[in-house]
Amino acid sequence: MQMDGQGDSAQGDWGPFGRPLFEDPQARRLSRVGVVDIGSNSVRLVVFDGAARSPAYFYNEKIMCGLGAGMPETGRLNPEGKARALSALARFQTLACGMDLPPLTAVATAAMREAEDGPAFRAEIEKQTGLKIWVIDGEEEARLSAQGVLLGWPGANGLICDIGGSSMELAELSEGQVGRRVTSPLGPLRFKDLEGGKKAREKHIAKHIDKLAEVIGQRDAQLFLVGGSWRAIARIDMERRGYPLHVLHEYRMDKDAVADTLKFIEKSDLEALRGACSISSARMSLVPYAGEVLGRLIETFSPAGIAISSYGIREGLLYEQMPQKLRDRDPLVEACRFSEAKDARLPGFGKKLYRFVAPLFANAGPERTRIVKAACLLHDVSWRAHPDYRAQTCFDNATRANLGGLTHPERVFLGLALLHRYKNKREGLFEAYYALLSDEELQEAEVLGKAMRFGSMLWMSDVSKEDGASLGWDGKAKRLSLRMAPDVAPLYGEVAESRFKSLARALNAEDMQVEID
């Protein structure tokens, strides 16, 4: 992964961050992109806003139409579903015109490509709405879903599995490239009413998963799950575990957890479970059947780990339109750069603050370093919040934002660091989340937050000016030092001194030095 634009001609000007790509005219063409996904179960419009590397959802609307319901028996699209889909698509076109969007990119998947009346319905949609529909085959569906995963995990390796209403696709990912792709008729709408009940379904599922395994032979790989039914199962897993962070993207499960959750679903009152997990009735009706597929899939492929991706075919369509240099960027850092430029009081100070706090993290690896960068970029974007609630607002924003390339523990680490940017103590706030971090990580997040809290006192109006203050940390001697140029020294007032001492306590420093030279 090319984290920060190493190799950009302007690298010397921008230091470790690289030049922000949202300033590039080629990237700005992506400032607002609308895509429509016509699936077997749902029809959705998503409008992505902003040219940052992580998608920002300007507008998102889904209608559960059930186009593929009953199709295995009739060979035709569901009549009620067609009426609902046509109404939704007419609305989406009108919305797009109201938003002054470029032409919508619309794709249709299994139900439309397989129904005997699919071509006629496609023509009807175009005639009534003007919307041009691209009906894609299963391999293309797998490729776009895989690209959606790459939007969140650049350089990802493993398998993606995208389940829809009428089909399920697998695709290989290797070093950020999409490899072999294969489709199957394993969408739950297609087999939930299979004659013969559960035993017939088990036989049907096993037959098709064995066929998938013949083409995609990868075992013990990371498995990325894409699709609403998988996300519903993950949400139920969170409920079963009492998991505190209800963000589905990057949620991790292992084989044992999935097995326990599938048993939990079998034993539960589905209506009560649906209410507790805020899952729609239409989606919940498919969950037990999707669970049967997932159980066999995991048994066959024995994945090393399982991650939920909220990014799929729609995000894959966005990825398709990105210039390669934007694809290569770290989605977290780029999104934070965009947020700083939009919301911070002094855009550009985040880079200066990063340089200031970096000596405290000299031994950090690249994964931790990028979180430090992200925190510095976000340290001031919540300044409009009421002072009494800025710490809480920062934590909420970091842990719940649509950010790619960020694990759940990293979300909590980032949120806690930003909380300490505004508040010395964390007791009584979000304590259930802290179990996702080790004691060492809790202390490290506090150090980062208090370093930013102190560094923000040294605000300079000219962010391009060479640093007039620098921190030093000798871990062996437990010595924290501060060097300041004479013209900057007046910034070291009583409040700044108090914050410097608070940082020293967080580091368990035994010696403090302040030098003016």
C-alpha positions as CSV (number, residue, x, y, z in Angstrom):
1,M,0.0,0.0,0.0
2,Q,1.3,3.4,-0.9
3,M,0.3,5.1,2.2
4,D,1.1,8.8,1.7
5,G,2.1,9.4,-1.9
6,Q,5.8,8.5,-1.7
7,G,7.1,9.2,-5.2
8,D,4.9,12.3,-5.7
9,S,7.0,15.0,-7.3
10,A,5.8,17.3,-4.5
11,Q,6.8,15.0,-1.7
12,G,9.5,17.4,-0.6
13,D,6.9,20.1,-0.1
14,W,4.4,18.0,1.8
15,G,6.6,15.8,3.9
16,P,5.2,12.4,5.0
17,F,1.6,13.3,3.9
18,G,2.0,13.8,0.2
19,R,0.1,16.4,-1.8
20,P,-3.7,16.1,-1.1
21,L,-5.3,14.4,-4.1
22,F,-8.7,16.1,-3.6
23,E,-7.1,19.2,-5.0
24,D,-6.3,17.4,-8.2
25,P,-8.8,18.3,-11.1
26,Q,-8.9,14.6,-12.1
27,A,-10.0,13.7,-8.6
28,R,-12.5,16.6,-8.3
29,R,-14.5,15.1,-11.2
30,L,-15.6,12.5,-8.6
31,S,-16.9,15.2,-6.3
32,R,-20.4,13.7,-6.6
33,V,-21.2,10.3,-8.2
34,G,-24.6,8.6,-8.2
35,V,-24.9,4.8,-8.6
36,V,-28.0,2.6,-8.7
37,D,-27.9,-1.1,-7.8
38,I,-30.9,-3.2,-9.0
39,G,-30.6,-6.4,-7.1
40,S,-32.9,-9.4,-6.7
41,N,-34.0,-8.3,-3.3
42,S,-33.4,-4.5,-3.2
43,V,-33.0,-1.4,-5.4
44,R,-30.7,1.2,-4.0
45,L,-29.5,4.7,-4.9
46,V,-26.2,5.9,-3.4
47,V,-24.7,9.3,-4.1
48,F,-21.1,9.5,-3.1
49,D,-19.8,13.0,-2.2
50,G,-16.3,14.3,-2.0
51,A,-13.0,13.3,-3.7
52,A,-11.4,11.8,-0.6
53,R,-10.3,8.2,-0.8
54,S,-13.0,6.9,1.6
55,P,-16.6,7.2,0.4
56,A,-18.8,9.8,1.9
57,Y,-22.5,9.0,1.6
58,F,-24.3,12.2,0.4
59,Y,-27.5,10.3,-0.1
60,N,-28.5,6.6,0.4
61,E,-31.9,5.1,-0.2
62,K,-33.0,1.5,-0.4
63,I,-36.3,-0.1,-1.4
64,M,-36.8,-3.8,-0.7
65,C,-38.6,-4.7,-4.0
66,G,-38.1,-8.4,-4.1
67,L,-37.7,-8.6,-7.9
68,G,-36.4,-12.1,-7.7
69,A,-39.2,-13.5,-5.4
70,G,-40.9,-16.4,-6.9
71,M,-38.7,-16.4,-10.0
72,P,-37.4,-20.0,-9.5
73,E,-41.0,-21.2,-10.1
74,T,-42.2,-18.7,-12.7
75,G,-39.0,-17.8,-14.5
76,R,-40.3,-14.2,-14.4
77,L,-39.7,-11.1,-12.3
78,N,-42.1,-10.6,-9.4
79,P,-44.9,-8.4,-10.7
80,E,-45.3,-6.4,-7.4
81,G,-41.5,-6.1,-7.3
82,K,-41.4,-4.7,-10.8
83,A,-44.0,-2.0,-9.9
84,R,-42.1,-1.0,-6.8
85,A,-38.8,-1.0,-8.6
86,L,-40.1,1.1,-11.4
87,S,-41.5,3.6,-9.0
88,A,-38.2,3.7,-7.0
89,L,-36.2,4.2,-10.2
90,A,-38.4,7.1,-11.3
91,R,-37.9,8.7,-7.9
92,F,-34.1,8.2,-8.1
93,Q,-33.9,9.8,-11.5
94,T,-35.9,12.8,-10.3
95,L,-33.7,13.1,-7.2
96,A,-30.6,12.9,-9.4
97,C,-31.9,15.8,-11.5
98,G,-32.6,17.8,-8.3
99,M,-29.1,17.2,-7.1
100,D,-27.7,18.2,-10.5
101,L,-25.8,15.0,-10.7
102,P,-24.0,13.6,-13.8
103,P,-25.9,10.7,-15.4
104,L,-26.5,7.9,-12.9
105,T,-24.6,4.7,-13.3
106,A,-27.1,1.8,-13.0
107,V,-26.4,-1.9,-12.9
108,A,-28.7,-4.9,-12.5
109,T,-27.7,-8.3,-11.3
110,A,-29.0,-11.9,-11.1
111,A,-32.8,-11.4,-11.3
112,M,-32.7,-9.0,-14.3
113,R,-30.1,-11.1,-16.2
114,E,-31.9,-14.4,-15.7
115,A,-35.6,-13.6,-15.9
116,E,-37.3,-14.2,-19.2
117,D,-39.0,-10.8,-19.0
118,G,-35.8,-9.1,-17.8
119,P,-35.0,-7.5,-21.2
120,A,-38.5,-6.2,-21.6
121,F,-38.5,-4.7,-18.1
122,R,-35.1,-3.1,-18.8
123,A,-36.6,-1.4,-21.9
124,E,-39.6,-0.3,-19.9
125,I,-37.4,1.3,-17.3
126,E,-35.4,3.2,-19.9
127,K,-38.6,4.3,-21.7
128,Q,-40.3,5.6,-18.6
129,T,-37.3,7.0,-16.7
130,G,-34.5,7.6,-19.2
131,L,-32.2,5.5,-17.0
132,K,-29.8,3.3,-18.9
133,I,-29.4,-0.1,-17.2
134,W,-26.3,-2.2,-17.5
135,V,-27.2,-5.8,-16.8
136,I,-24.0,-7.5,-15.7
137,D,-23.1,-11.2,-15.5
138,G,-22.0,-13.0,-12.4
139,E,-18.3,-12.7,-13.0
140,E,-18.6,-8.9,-13.5
141,E,-20.7,-8.7,-10.3
142,A,-18.0,-10.5,-8.5
143,R,-15.3,-8.2,-9.9
144,L,-17.2,-5.0,-8.9
145,S,-17.8,-6.4,-5.4
146,A,-14.2,-7.2,-5.0
147,Q,-13.3,-3.7,-6.1
148,G,-15.6,-2.4,-3.4
149,V,-13.6,-4.4,-0.9
150,L,-10.4,-2.9,-2.3
151,L,-11.9,0.6,-1.6
152,G,-11.7,-0.2,2.1
153,W,-8.7,-2.6,2.1
154,P,-6.1,-1.5,-0.5
155,G,-3.7,-4.3,-1.2
156,A,-6.1,-6.9,0.4
157,N,-5.5,-10.6,0.0
158,G,-8.1,-13.4,0.4
159,L,-11.5,-14.2,-0.9
160,I,-14.6,-12.0,-1.2
161,C,-18.0,-13.6,-1.0
162,D,-21.0,-11.4,-2.1
163,I,-24.5,-12.8,-1.4
164,G,-27.6,-11.3,-3.0
165,G,-31.1,-12.4,-3.2
166,S,-30.7,-14.7,-6.2
167,S,-26.9,-15.4,-6.5
168,M,-23.7,-15.6,-4.6
169,E,-20.3,-14.7,-6.0
170,L,-16.7,-15.5,-5.0
171,A,-13.6,-13.6,-6.1
172,E,-9.9,-13.9,-5.3
173,L,-7.9,-10.9,-4.1
174,S,-4.1,-10.9,-4.3
175,E,-2.0,-7.8,-3.6
176,G,-4.9,-5.5,-4.4
177,Q,-5.7,-7.2,-7.7
178,V,-8.9,-9.2,-8.5
179,G,-8.2,-12.7,-9.7
180,R,-10.5,-15.6,-10.5
181,R,-14.2,-15.0,-10.2
182,V,-17.2,-17.4,-10.1
183,T,-21.0,-17.1,-9.5
184,S,-23.6,-19.5,-8.1
185,P,-27.3,-19.7,-7.7
186,L,-27.0,-19.6,-3.9
187,G,-29.1,-16.5,-3.1
188,P,-31.7,-17.4,-0.5
189,L,-34.6,-16.1,-2.5
190,R,-33.9,-18.9,-5.0
191,F,-33.9,-21.9,-2.7
192,K,-35.7,-20.9,0.5
193,D,-38.9,-22.6,-0.7
194,L,-37.1,-25.6,-2.2
195,E,-39.2,-28.8,-2.1
196,G,-37.9,-31.2,0.5
197,G,-37.2,-28.7,3.3
198,K,-33.9,-28.4,5.1
199,K,-32.3,-31.6,3.9
200,A,-33.0,-30.6,0.3
201,R,-31.5,-27.2,0.9
202,E,-28.4,-28.7,2.6
203,K,-27.8,-30.9,-0.4
204,H,-28.4,-28.0,-2.8
205,I,-26.0,-25.7,-1.0
206,A,-23.3,-28.4,-0.6
207,K,-23.4,-29.2,-4.3
208,H,-22.9,-25.6,-5.4
209,I,-20.3,-24.7,-2.8
210,D,-18.3,-27.8,-3.8
211,K,-18.5,-26.5,-7.4
212,L,-17.2,-23.1,-6.2
213,A,-14.3,-24.8,-4.4
214,E,-13.3,-26.6,-7.6
215,V,-12.8,-23.2,-9.3
216,I,-11.6,-21.2,-6.3
217,G,-9.3,-23.5,-4.5
218,Q,-8.0,-21.0,-1.9
219,R,-8.2,-22.3,1.7
220,D,-7.2,-20.7,5.0
221,A,-7.5,-17.2,3.5
222,Q,-9.1,-14.1,4.9
223,L,-12.7,-14.1,3.9
224,F,-14.5,-10.7,3.2
225,L,-18.2,-11.0,3.4
226,V,-20.3,-8.6,1.2
227,G,-24.1,-8.3,1.2
228,G,-27.1,-7.5,3.4
229,S,-27.7,-11.0,4.6
230,W,-24.1,-11.3,5.9
231,R,-24.3,-8.0,7.6
232,A,-27.5,-9.0,9.3
233,I,-25.8,-12.2,10.6
234,A,-22.9,-10.0,11.9
235,R,-25.3,-7.7,13.6
236,I,-26.9,-10.7,15.4
237,D,-23.4,-11.8,16.3
238,M,-22.8,-8.4,18.0
239,E,-26.1,-8.8,19.9
240,R,-25.2,-12.3,21.1
241,R,-21.8,-11.1,22.3
242,G,-22.9,-7.8,23.7
243,Y,-20.4,-6.1,21.5
244,P,-20.3,-2.3,22.2
245,L,-19.4,-0.8,18.7
246,H,-22.3,-1.2,16.3
247,V,-20.2,-0.5,13.1
248,L,-20.5,-3.4,10.7
249,H,-17.6,-2.4,8.4
250,E,-14.4,-4.2,9.5
251,Y,-16.3,-6.2,12.1
252,R,-14.4,-9.5,12.7
253,M,-15.6,-13.0,13.4
254,D,-13.9,-16.3,13.6
255,K,-15.2,-19.8,12.6
256,D,-16.3,-20.6,16.2
257,A,-18.2,-17.3,16.6
258,V,-20.1,-17.9,13.4
259,A,-21.0,-21.4,14.4
260,D,-22.3,-20.1,17.8
261,T,-24.3,-17.3,16.2
262,L,-25.9,-19.7,13.7
263,K,-27.0,-21.9,16.6
264,F,-28.2,-18.7,18.4
265,I,-30.4,-17.8,15.4
266,E,-31.9,-21.3,15.2
267,K,-33.0,-21.1,18.9
268,S,-34.2,-17.5,18.9
269,D,-37.6,-16.0,18.3
270,L,-36.8,-14.3,14.9
271,E,-39.3,-11.5,15.4
272,A,-37.8,-10.5,18.8
273,L,-34.3,-10.9,17.4
274,R,-35.2,-8.7,14.4
275,G,-36.4,-5.9,16.7
276,A,-33.4,-6.1,19.0
277,C,-31.0,-5.9,16.0
278,S,-33.0,-3.4,13.9
279,I,-33.2,-5.7,10.9
280,S,-36.0,-5.3,8.4
281,S,-38.7,-8.0,8.1
282,A,-37.8,-8.7,4.5
283,R,-34.1,-9.2,5.4
284,M,-34.8,-11.2,8.5
285,S,-36.9,-13.7,6.5
286,L,-33.8,-14.6,4.5
287,V,-31.3,-14.7,7.4
288,P,-31.8,-18.4,8.4
289,Y,-31.3,-19.5,4.8
290,A,-28.2,-17.3,4.3
291,G,-26.9,-18.8,7.6
292,E,-27.1,-22.3,6.1
293,V,-25.0,-21.1,3.2
294,L,-22.5,-19.4,5.5
295,G,-22.1,-22.5,7.6
296,R,-21.3,-24.7,4.7
297,L,-19.0,-22.0,3.1
298,I,-16.9,-21.8,6.2
299,E,-16.8,-25.5,6.6
300,T,-15.5,-25.9,3.0
301,F,-13.0,-23.0,2.8
302,S,-11.9,-22.8,6.5
303,P,-11.0,-19.1,6.4
304,A,-8.2,-17.8,8.6
305,G,-10.4,-14.8,9.5
306,I,-13.7,-13.3,8.6
307,A,-14.3,-9.6,8.0
308,I,-17.6,-7.8,7.2
309,S,-17.4,-5.3,4.4
310,S,-20.0,-2.6,4.1
311,Y,-18.5,-1.8,0.7
312,G,-19.6,-3.8,-2.3
313,I,-20.8,-3.4,-5.8
314,R,-21.8,0.2,-5.4
315,E,-18.5,1.2,-3.9
316,G,-16.9,-0.9,-6.6
317,L,-18.5,1.3,-9.2
318,L,-17.0,4.3,-7.5
319,Y,-13.6,2.6,-7.4
320,E,-14.0,2.0,-11.1
321,Q,-14.1,5.7,-11.7
322,M,-11.1,6.6,-9.5
323,P,-7.7,7.5,-11.0
324,Q,-5.1,4.9,-10.1
325,K,-3.1,7.4,-8.0
326,L,-6.2,7.9,-5.8
327,R,-6.8,4.2,-5.5
328,D,-3.2,3.8,-4.3
329,R,-3.6,6.2,-1.4
330,D,-4.4,5.2,2.2
331,P,-8.2,5.6,2.5
332,L,-8.0,6.7,6.1
333,V,-5.4,9.4,5.7
334,E,-7.0,10.8,2.6
335,A,-10.4,11.0,4.2
336,C,-8.9,12.8,7.2
337,R,-7.1,15.2,4.9
338,F,-10.4,16.0,3.2
339,S,-12.2,16.4,6.6
340,E,-9.4,18.8,7.9
341,A,-9.6,20.9,4.7
342,K,-13.4,21.1,5.1
343,D,-13.9,21.6,8.8
344,A,-10.7,22.6,10.7
345,R,-10.1,26.2,11.8
346,L,-6.6,26.2,10.4
347,P,-6.3,23.6,7.6
348,G,-2.8,22.4,7.3
349,F,-2.0,22.6,11.0
350,G,-2.5,18.8,11.3
351,K,0.7,18.2,9.4
352,K,2.6,20.6,11.7
353,L,1.1,18.9,14.7
354,Y,2.1,15.5,13.4
355,R,5.7,16.6,13.1
356,F,5.5,17.9,16.6
357,V,4.2,14.8,18.3
358,A,6.1,12.3,16.1
359,P,9.1,12.0,18.4
360,L,6.9,10.4,21.0
361,F,6.1,7.6,18.6
362,A,9.5,7.0,17.0
363,N,9.3,3.3,17.6
364,A,5.8,2.9,16.3
365,G,5.2,0.7,13.2
366,P,3.5,1.9,10.0
367,E,0.1,0.8,11.1
368,R,0.2,2.9,14.3
369,T,1.9,5.8,12.6
370,R,-1.0,6.2,10.2
371,I,-3.4,6.4,13.1
372,V,-1.2,9.1,14.7
373,K,-1.4,11.0,11.4
374,A,-5.2,10.6,11.2
375,A,-5.6,11.9,14.7
376,C,-3.5,15.0,14.0
377,L,-5.6,15.7,10.9
378,L,-8.8,15.3,12.8
379,H,-7.7,17.1,16.0
380,D,-9.7,20.3,15.3
381,V,-12.5,19.3,13.0
382,S,-15.1,19.2,15.9
383,W,-14.4,22.7,17.1
384,R,-17.9,23.8,16.4
385,A,-19.3,21.4,19.0
386,H,-20.3,22.8,22.4
387,P,-17.1,22.9,24.6
388,D,-18.7,20.7,27.2
389,Y,-19.3,17.9,24.6
390,R,-16.3,18.2,22.2
391,A,-14.6,15.2,23.7
392,Q,-17.7,13.0,23.3
393,T,-18.3,14.4,19.8
394,C,-14.7,13.5,18.8
395,F,-15.1,10.0,20.1
396,D,-18.4,9.5,18.4
397,N,-17.2,10.8,15.1
398,A,-14.1,8.6,15.0
399,T,-15.8,5.4,16.0
400,R,-18.8,5.7,13.8
401,A,-17.6,7.6,10.7
402,N,-17.6,5.9,7.3
403,L,-13.9,5.4,7.2
404,G,-12.1,2.7,5.3
405,G,-8.8,1.0,6.3
406,L,-9.6,1.2,10.0
407,T,-10.1,-1.8,12.3
408,H,-12.5,-1.6,15.3
409,P,-9.7,-1.4,17.8
410,E,-8.1,1.3,15.7
411,R,-11.4,3.2,15.7
412,V,-11.5,3.1,19.5
413,F,-7.8,4.1,19.7
414,L,-8.4,7.1,17.4
415,G,-11.5,8.1,19.2
416,L,-9.8,7.9,22.6
417,A,-6.9,9.9,21.4
418,L,-9.2,12.6,20.1
419,L,-11.2,12.5,23.4
420,H,-8.0,13.2,25.3
421,R,-7.3,16.1,22.9
422,Y,-10.1,17.9,24.8
423,K,-10.3,16.1,28.1
424,N,-7.7,14.9,30.6
425,K,-9.9,12.1,32.2
426,R,-11.8,9.4,30.3
427,E,-13.4,7.7,33.3
428,G,-17.2,7.5,32.9
429,L,-17.1,8.0,29.2
430,F,-17.5,5.1,26.7
431,E,-15.9,2.6,29.0
432,A,-17.4,-0.4,27.4
433,Y,-15.4,0.3,24.3
434,Y,-12.0,0.2,26.1
435,A,-12.1,-3.5,26.3
436,L,-11.1,-3.6,22.6
437,L,-7.7,-2.1,23.6
438,S,-4.9,-3.4,25.8
439,D,-3.7,-1.4,28.8
440,E,-0.6,-0.4,26.7
441,E,-2.8,0.9,23.9
442,L,-5.0,2.8,26.3
443,Q,-2.0,4.6,27.6
444,E,-0.6,5.2,24.1
445,A,-3.9,6.8,23.0
446,E,-3.9,9.0,26.1
447,V,-0.3,10.1,25.4
448,L,-1.2,11.0,21.8
449,G,-4.3,12.9,22.9
450,K,-2.4,14.9,25.5
451,A,0.4,15.6,23.1
452,M,-2.1,17.0,20.6
453,R,-3.8,18.9,23.5
454,F,-0.4,20.5,24.3
455,G,0.7,21.0,20.7
456,S,-2.5,22.8,19.9
457,M,-1.5,25.5,22.3
458,L,1.4,26.3,19.9
459,W,-0.9,27.4,17.1
460,M,0.9,29.4,14.5
461,S,-1.0,31.3,11.8
462,D,1.7,30.4,9.2
463,V,1.4,26.7,9.0
464,S,4.2,26.5,6.3
465,K,6.7,28.1,8.7
466,E,9.5,25.9,10.1
467,D,8.7,24.4,13.5
468,G,9.6,26.8,16.3
469,A,9.0,24.1,18.9
470,S,9.9,20.5,19.2
471,L,9.4,17.6,21.6
472,G,11.9,15.0,22.6
473,W,11.4,11.8,24.5
474,D,14.1,9.5,25.9
475,G,12.3,6.4,26.9
476,K,15.2,4.8,28.8
477,A,15.8,7.9,30.9
478,K,12.1,8.7,31.1
479,R,12.9,12.3,30.1
480,L,10.5,14.6,28.2
481,S,12.0,17.7,26.7
482,L,10.7,20.8,25.0
483,R,12.8,23.1,22.8
484,M,11.3,26.4,21.8
485,A,12.7,29.2,19.6
486,P,12.6,32.7,21.3
487,D,9.9,34.0,19.0
488,V,7.6,31.1,20.0
489,A,8.4,31.0,23.7
490,P,5.6,33.4,24.7
491,L,3.1,30.7,23.6
492,Y,4.3,28.7,26.6
493,G,1.9,30.2,29.1
494,E,0.3,28.8,32.3
495,V,-2.3,26.7,30.5
496,A,0.4,25.3,28.1
497,E,2.7,24.5,31.0
498,S,-0.2,22.6,32.7
499,R,-0.8,20.6,29.6
500,F,2.9,19.8,29.2
501,K,2.9,18.5,32.7
502,S,-0.2,16.4,32.0
503,L,1.6,14.9,29.0
504,A,4.6,14.1,31.2
505,R,2.4,12.3,33.7
506,A,0.7,10.2,30.9
507,L,4.2,9.2,29.8
508,N,5.3,8.4,33.4
509,A,8.2,10.8,32.8
510,E,10.7,11.2,35.6
511,D,12.3,14.3,34.2
512,M,11.1,17.4,32.3
513,Q,13.2,19.9,30.5
514,V,12.2,23.1,28.8
515,E,14.8,24.9,26.7
516,I,14.6,28.3,24.9
517,D,17.2,28.6,22.1
